[in-house]
């Protein structure tokens, strides 16, 4: 089976994979397809497979600069998913904005009076489920961003702890700095490590002076995009990076 056949199977089944092509250096033009489960196909150097997890987590095609070569990472997979727990106004605003990016949106809440289609018209999926049920149904992966909006420990704590056990590429929490620290102490006492908690963005969003639900949604989505691209989210006029996404240096 050719590399093209392998890639076609990935696309047809809605799976996730990356094709790594050597565009500078040796062996020039060699390609390695790496699936999400780590299996490979193609004639590219086997060591290129080590680049796949980070490339897949980034979620879009980009170049990677290594010491002796440059590699083009063509990423294939289903649309990015946004899971929002807490069917409040900001949740629907997040869904409306994320749909403009082509993302698949999911809103969940255990409160049936909150999780209604009238309140959440822009959600692709609407779940009336507790945190554990939500995570079991959605199964966040490296193509999933998760945002918690409930401000209630009985929802927040199990949702945070459960999400940290997944490969979600972004975990964001609304709430004051004082409340963030309080939740952090509770999670540490419950056995969650400092390293795990460092994955959390809380308070989530970029500092743009957001006030309304729509502005807050834009702030959060901007941070999700920046984090996924390895950017800080600061003003472009002060940035030393290129305006558009640039090659990601190898961190070895």
Secondary structure by P-SEA (a helix, b strand, c coil): ccaaaaaaaaaaacbbbbbbbbcccccccbbbbbccccccccccccccccccaaaaaacbbbbbbcccbbbbbbcccccbbbbbccccaaaaaaaaaaaaabbbbbbbbcccccccccccccccccccccaaaaaaaacccccbbbbbccccccccaaaaaaaaaccccbbbbbccaaaaaaaaaaaaaaccccccccccccccccccccccaaaaaaaaaaaaaaaaaccccccccccccccccccccccc
